[in-house]
Amino acid sequence: MSQTTFVIVWLAMMAVILNITLVVRQENVLGKKEIRANWLFAICVFAPIFIQASFRGDIGDSNSYRKMFGELPNTINELVAYIPTVTKDKGFFFLSGLIKIIFGSNTIVYFLILALLQSIVLVAVYRKYSSQYLVSIFLFVASTDYLSWMFNGIRQFTAVTLLFAATGLMLKKKWISTLVIILLASTIHQSALLMIPIVIIAQGKAWNKRSVIFLVAAMIAIVFVNQFTNILDSMMQETQYANVVSDWNEWGDDGTNVLRVLVYSIPTILSLIGIKYIQAEDDPVINFCTNMSIISTGIYIISMFTSGIFIGRLPIYASLYNYILLPWETDHMFTKESKRLIMIVMVAAYLVFYWYQIEVVW
């Protein structure tokens, strides 16, 4: 059985356990009593993903990270002297250097520690804020995000999960703490600075004026895509992404696959259809996740007409919140009778996408 198949089978086994054993408990989430998965169950659900990400083989850009890790200094003095020579994302190289100095040069240990940091955040945030933790993890897997990010794009995903860990601060509007974490994450991957406007847009009611304006701006950007790319090229000149536009043109990058954009847009579409349910509940977590979903959809739409490699990697800062929003939508927007059918259709559709992405696209 392949690793990708085993993860799905494991989640199916966890679903059986969830239905026959009491693995939930009541917790306080932003002042409300909510039913949440207990920690043991939450960890068991995510365990095979963490193990596979640690003992990863040659999946994704693992070999590039092995080479980078092997070339890092072995002492703290050498590391301090080395960091000024790094041209971008110094924080990630410093973190990697510290791991090497403290734990040695074994790359399995290196990947294990990075996977552990990412896994702890994902488990903690989804366990706390999702009404259906198991469904959230299934969506993270079946969307292929776990392969796209925990096995590939590791540097950016380290920054993403650091910001994801700050979800509570964002919800409580602790701006200074949030800004500090964003700036720290930007040393790991400079694209994290995008979270400054994203957090501002996502605050407030679902489908507020800021989120709607952002979505409209995304539509305008694709209508005037040539002008948009020229403006983007000018804005990037003084950053580490100075050659982004020329690179995607040179590589023949024709944008994000339309099917992927559609899949990631489903929570946004459902939130618009069922906006009355979201407004009636007025849950700050769901309001925030809805606006994050709108933002990720807007960026994905732009990436469909520009670059999947560059622009298509930016929505991950917001799209992780889809996996909190979509389970809530299935819980609150459908009758008890239709909910079961909706869940079956959702699981089946995501499994088809999972198979298609792994067996056809990749």
N, C-alpha and C positions, 0 to 999 in steps of 0.2 A: 504494500500500500504506500502510495507517495505521501510526502509530507503535507501537501496541500489538501489531499483527500482526508488524511488522518485528522486534521484540525476540524473539518466539518463533521466527521463521525464523532469526534470527542464532544463537540458542542451539542450534537444530537443526544449523546449519552447524558450530558449535563441537564438537558431539557427533561429527560425521563426522571432524573433524580429530583429536579425542581418540582415535578408533579406528584411525587410519592413521599417526599420528605420535607419537613419544615426547615427551610434554609433561609428564612427571612426574619427580620426584626424591625421594631418600630424605632425611628430616629427623628430628631429635630433637624429640619432643613429650612433655614431662613425663617425660623419661628413657626413652622408648620410641622405637624406630626405626619410622617410619611413611612410607608413600608418599604424597606430596602433589603437587598441581599446581605447575608452576613459575610464577614470577612473570609472565613474558611472557604465557603462556596465561591466567592468572588475570585480568590486566588487560584482555586482549582480550575475554574473556567479558563483563566488566562494562562495557566501553566505551560501547555504545549507551545503556545506562541512564543513565550519567553525562552523556552528551551531551544526551540528551532532557531530563534534569532541569535542565541549564544553560540550554538554549534552549526553555523550557517553554511559551511562549505564555500562554494564559489558563487553563490547567488548574488545578483546585482553587481554593485561596485565594491564588493568585499575585498577583492584583491588590491584595489587602489588604496583602501584604508589600511590593509596589511602593510603595503609598501611604505605608506606615510608613517605608520606607527613604528616600523622597524628603523626608520631614519631619524626618529626623535632622539634627543640627548638622554643620557642615563643618569645624570646628576642634576640637582636643583640649580647649581651655579651655571652649568652648561645650558639648562633650560632658560634661565633668566637672560643669558646672553643670546640665546637663539630666537626668542620671541620677537625682538625688534626687527629681525630679518624676514619675518613672515609678513606678506603683503596684504593678506585679508583674513578675516575670521580668526583673529589671534586667540580669542577666548577658547575656541575649540581645540586649537593646538596646545594651549596651556593645560587644559583639562586632560587631554590625551597624554601629554608629557608627565603630568602628575600621576596618572594611572600607571604609566610605565615605571616611574621612579619608585612608587609605593608597592606595586604588585608584581613588577618584573615585566619581561618582554614577551610573555606568552600571549599571542593574539586572541586565543580563545577566551582568556581571562579578560582581555580588553573588550571584546565584543559582549561578553557576559555582563560586565559592569555597565556598559552603555545600554544594553537591553534591559537590565534591572532598573536603571534610572527611569527609562521610558515606560516600562511596564508598571512600576509603582504609581506613576502619575495617572496613567490611563485607567488602571483598576480603581484608584482612589476617587477620581473625578466621576467616572461612570457609575460607580457604586453609590456615590453620594447623591448625584443629581438625576439619574435615570430612573424612571418608574418601572422599567423592565431591563435590569442589568444584562441578563443573558442575551436579550435581543440586541442591545447596544453593541455587545462584543461580536455577535454574529454579523451585524451590519459592518463593523470595522473589518472583519475578516472577508466577508463575501463581496464587499466593495473593492477588495484587493489592496486596501490601504495598508494592511499589515505587511504585505510584500513590497509595496511601492515605497514604504517609508522605514520600516524596521530593518529591512534588508537592503535598502537602496536609499540614497539621499539622507544618510544617517546624520550628517552634520546639521542639515536644516531641521530634521525631525527632533534633534536634541533641543534646538531652540524652540521649536513648536511646542514640545511637551513641557518645557520650562514655563512657557506662557500659559499653557493649558492648566498647569498647576496653580496659576494665579487666578483661576476662574472665580473663586470666592471673593478675592479682592476686587475684581471687576464688578461683581454683583453688588458688593457693599459700597461701591464707588470710592474706594480708597485710592485716590488718584496718584498720590506721591509714591506709595508702595508699588502700584502698578507700573508707573513710569520707570522706576528704578529697575524693576524686573525686565521690562521691555528693553531698556538700554543694556542691561547685562546680557540678555538673549541676543541682542544685535552684535555683540562681540563674538558670539558663536556662529551666527549667520546674519549678515547685515539686513537681509530681507525682513527680519523681525521688526524693523522700524515701521513697517506697514501696519503693525498693530495699533499704532498711535491713532490714526484716523479711524481704523476699524472699531476700536473700543468706543470712541466717541459716537460713531454712527449707530452702534448696536444698543446704546443705552435708551431706556424709556419703553414706551408701549410697542407692541408688535406692529409692524407695518407703519411706523411713524414717518413723518415727513422726510427725515434724513435718509432713512433706508429706501424710501420710494425714489427720492432724488438720485440716490446712488445708482439704483437699478435703471432709471431713465438715462442717466449719464453713460452707463454701460452700453445701452442701446444706441445712443448717439455716437459713441466711440466706434461701434462697428459699422455704422452708416458712413462715417468719415474716417475709415480705418487707416488710410494713407497719412492723413493729417495727424491722427493719433500716434502712429508709430514715429513720425518725425518729431513730435513733441516729446514722446518718451525717450527717443534717442538723445535729444538735447538735454533732458533732465538727468540722464544717466552718465553724462560725460565725466563728471567729477567723482564718480563712485567706482566701486569694483565691478560694476555691471556696464562699463562704458561701451563694450562691444556687443551687447546683447542683441540689438536689432540686426546688425550686420551678420552676426553669427547665425541667427535663425534663418536669415535669408540665404546664407552660404550653405547651410546644411540642408536646405530644402524642407525645413520644418513647416508643415502645412496646418498646424493647429491641433487642438485637442479633439479626439474622436467624438463625434456628435452623440453617440450612444452613451459614452461616459458622462457627457454634459447633461444628458437627459436623466440618467440615473441619479446624479448628484442634485438635480433640480427637483426631484419628487417631493422632498419635505417642504420646499418653498411653495410648490404648486398646491399641495394639500393645505398649507397654512393659509393661503389666499382663499381657497374654497371654503375652508372651515374657520375663517377669521372670527366669526361670531362666537365660536366655542372658546377660542383663545382669549378674546376680549372679555367674555363672561367669567372665565377663570381668573384672569389677570394675575397669573403666576409670574413673578419676576424672572424666574429661571427660564420659563418657556418664552416669555417676551424677548429675553436676551438671545436665546437659541434661535428663535424665529428670525430676528434681525441678522444674526450671524449667518443663517442659512441663505437669506436674501443676498447678503454680501458675497458669499461664496458662489452663488449662482451667477451674479453679475460678473465676477472675475472670470468664471468659467466660460461664460458667453463670449467675453472679449478674447480669451485664449483660443476659442474655436476658430476665430478669424485671424489670429496672429500667430502665437507660438505655444505649442503644447509643452515644449521642453522648459521654457523660461516662465511665461505668464501662467501656464497650466500648473506650475508648482506652487503658486502663491495662495490659491484658495484653501490649502490645508490648514492655515491659521484659523479659518472660520468654519470649514466644513466638518471638523471633528464634532461640532455641536449638532450636526444633523442626526447623529446617533443617540442624542438625548431627545431631540424634537420628534423624530419619526415614531418611536415607541409611544410617546405621549399622545400623538395624533391618533394612533390606532386604538389607544385606550379611551379617548374622550370624544372622538368625532363620529363613532359608529355605535349602533345598537349592540346589545350583548349577542344577539343572533348573528348579525353580520360581521362582528369583530373576528370571529373564528375564521370565516371565509377570507376576510381581508388579510389576516395573518398568514393563511396558507398560500394565498396568491403572492403576498410580499416575499415570503421565504422562497417560493418556487422561482419567482422572477429574479431575485438576487442570486440564487444558485445558478441559474442560466447565465447571468452576467459573469459570475465567477468562473464558470467553465469556459465561456467565450473569451474572457480576458486571458486566461492562462493557456488554453489549448489553441486558440486561433490567433489572437493578437500577439501574444508573447511566444 
